[in-house]
Amino acid sequence: MSTYYVQTMPGVEEIAWLEIRDRLPGAKFGETVFAKEQNGLLIFSYEGETDDLFNLRTVEDVFALAVSLDKVPRTKQVLPQLTELVSSSPEFQQAVDIAMALRSEPGRPSYRVISRLYGSHEVYRKQLGEAVERGMKARYPRWRLVDDHAQLELWVNLLGSRLVCGVRLTDRTMRHRFNKPVKLKAALRPSVAAAMIHLTQPADDDLFLDPMCGSGTLVMERRYAGAYRQMLAGDIVYDHVQAARQNVEALRKEPPTDFSTLHADAVRLPLATGSITRVATNLPFGKQIGSPKALQKLYPAFFRELERVLLAGNGRAVVLSSEYELVKDAVRACPGLEILTGYSIAVLGQWGRIYIIRRN
């Protein structure tokens, strides 16, 4: 087995493991590591093809694990230790071999080092990167150290007493996977949208709805999650409805079938009772909407409508919000709804929670 790690938005690493477990047969969980409020890291082993990892939707980047150290001293002793591992460990060589097998550029290989440091240490971030560079120079004296456009990117993360170093296997296209013709502010990250869609447990007979679709990121991700019977995107703002339609229809896959948009208020949907099996939506929270009074009015009305349109006994909704008490109070007031679990994640610098809700 080869050892990898994926980088996610903060808090999404637990959901990413659910996707990896489902998509990569035989994958073995390692651990999760938290990089402050920047990223989550999930370490795992997999014996299948490396290309399989590039189909993951809930992650931002994929790395081959090169160096992994626990209980690292917070002194300068970490620097020669890191250099030695980079210059001579077989694990580091294996990670480089995995990455180089994906590269086809002619000429001398080039590399760059990205370093991140969180917590109190005697060393600086720059020194951490230089320790990796010394090891690379000793191991590959003919390779070129460059500032940009390198064949290989080496990322070294010193997170408190935990050190994780990897060779990046993906590029920015994994994080920025959609070329939306119409962009709106505060749109969901595609990886977060994919995490929410995965939690809906997509099925071929889904009647799927995002009643507050914005620019359509959630319905775009549902398009990639597999077959469905019908997919609906709704919003009270007409321009949002139009944006979602244009963005979904511009996907690289074949044009979506059985896709419709609704210019409608999420608390008064023009849908029959029990007509929807799956819902995923990003509720307004924080500064996304005017006064707190508006939220206090919106949430109870929305969850009552959610209770109405979801299919009893099989309906499932995944919603994102930072208004924890408003969500819990609104669900309690709906006897047909039940919160199964939730995942805390960071979105646009603000912590929120993804709730999984069942229609009883």
Secondary structure as the mmCIF struct_conf table of DSSP 4:
data_model
#
loop_
_struct_conf.conf_type_id
_struct_conf.id
_struct_conf.beg_label_comp_id
_struct_conf.beg_label_asym_id
_struct_conf.beg_label_seq_id
_struct_conf.end_label_comp_id
_struct_conf.end_label_asym_id
_struct_conf.end_label_seq_id
STRN STRN1 SER A 2 THR A 8
BEND BEND1 MET A 9 MET A 9
TURN_TY1_P TURN_TY1_P1 PRO A 10 VAL A 12
HELX_RH_AL_P HELX_RH_AL_P1 GLU A 13 ARG A 23
BEND BEND2 LEU A 24 LEU A 24
TURN_TY1_P TURN_TY1_P2 PRO A 25 GLY A 26
STRN STRN2 LYS A 28 ALA A 35
TURN_TY1_P TURN_TY1_P3 LYS A 36 GLN A 38
STRN STRN3 ASN A 39 TYR A 46
BEND BEND3 GLY A 48 GLY A 48
HELX_RH_3T_P HELX_RH_3T_P1 THR A 50 ASN A 55
BEND BEND4 ARG A 57 THR A 58
BEND BEND5 GLU A 60 GLU A 60
STRN STRN4 ASP A 61 LEU A 69
BEND BEND6 ASP A 70 LYS A 71
BEND BEND7 ARG A 74 THR A 75
TURN_TY1_P TURN_TY1_P4 LYS A 76 GLN A 77
HELX_RH_AL_P HELX_RH_AL_P2 VAL A 78 SER A 88
HELX_RH_AL_P HELX_RH_AL_P3 PRO A 90 MET A 100
TURN_TY1_P TURN_TY1_P5 ALA A 101 LEU A 102
BEND BEND8 GLY A 107 ARG A 108
STRN STRN5 SER A 110 TYR A 118
BEND BEND9 GLY A 119 GLY A 119
BEND BEND10 GLU A 122 VAL A 123
HELX_RH_AL_P HELX_RH_AL_P4 ARG A 125 ARG A 139
TURN_TY1_P TURN_TY1_P6 PRO A 141 ARG A 142
BEND BEND11 TRP A 143 TRP A 143
STRN STRN6 ARG A 144 LEU A 145
BEND BEND12 ASP A 147 HIS A 149
BEND BEND13 GLN A 151 GLN A 151
STRN STRN7 LEU A 152 LEU A 159
TURN_TY1_P TURN_TY1_P7 GLY A 160 SER A 161
STRN STRN8 ARG A 162 ARG A 168
HELX_RH_AL_P HELX_RH_AL_P5 ARG A 172 ARG A 175
BEND BEND14 HIS A 176 HIS A 176
BEND BEND15 PRO A 181 VAL A 182
TURN_TY1_P TURN_TY1_P8 LYS A 185 ALA A 186
HELX_LH_PP_P HELX_LH_PP_P1 ALA A 187 ARG A 189
HELX_RH_AL_P HELX_RH_AL_P6 PRO A 190 LEU A 199
TURN_TY1_P TURN_TY1_P9 THR A 200 THR A 200
TURN_TY1_P TURN_TY1_P10 ASP A 204 ASP A 205
STRN STRN9 LEU A 207 ASP A 210
TURN_TY1_P TURN_TY1_P11 PRO A 211 MET A 212
TURN_TY1_P TURN_TY1_P12 GLY A 214 SER A 215
HELX_RH_AL_P HELX_RH_AL_P7 THR A 217 TYR A 224
TURN_TY1_P TURN_TY1_P13 ALA A 225 ALA A 225
BEND BEND16 ARG A 229 ARG A 229
STRN STRN10 GLN A 230 ASP A 235
BEND BEND17 ILE A 236 VAL A 237
HELX_RH_AL_P HELX_RH_AL_P8 TYR A 238 GLU A 249
TURN_TY1_P TURN_TY1_P14 ALA A 250 ALA A 250
BEND BEND18 ARG A 252 GLU A 254
HELX_LH_PP_P HELX_LH_PP_P2 PRO A 255 PRO A 256
BEND BEND19 THR A 257 ASP A 258
STRN STRN11 PHE A 259 HIS A 263
TURN_TY1_P TURN_TY1_P15 ALA A 266 VAL A 267
BEND BEND20 ARG A 268 ARG A 268
BEND BEND21 PRO A 270 LEU A 271
TURN_TY1_P TURN_TY1_P16 THR A 273 GLY A 274
STRN STRN12 ILE A 276 ILE A 276
BEND BEND22 THR A 277 THR A 277
STRN STRN13 ARG A 278 ASN A 282
HELX_RH_3T_P HELX_RH_3T_P2 GLY A 286 GLN A 288
BEND BEND23 ILE A 289 GLY A 290
HELX_RH_AL_P HELX_RH_AL_P9 PRO A 292 VAL A 309
STRN STRN14 LEU A 310 LEU A 310
HELX_LH_PP_P HELX_LH_PP_P3 LEU A 311 LEU A 311
TURN_TY1_P TURN_TY1_P17 ALA A 312 ASN A 314
STRN STRN15 ARG A 316 SER A 321
BEND BEND24 SER A 322 SER A 322
HELX_RH_AL_P HELX_RH_AL_P10 TYR A 324 ARG A 332
TURN_TY1_P TURN_TY1_P18 ALA A 333 ALA A 333
TURN_TY1_P TURN_TY1_P19 PRO A 335 GLY A 336
STRN STRN16 LEU A 337 VAL A 347
TURN_TY1_P TURN_TY1_P20 LEU A 348 GLY A 349
STRN STRN17 GLN A 350 ARG A 359
#
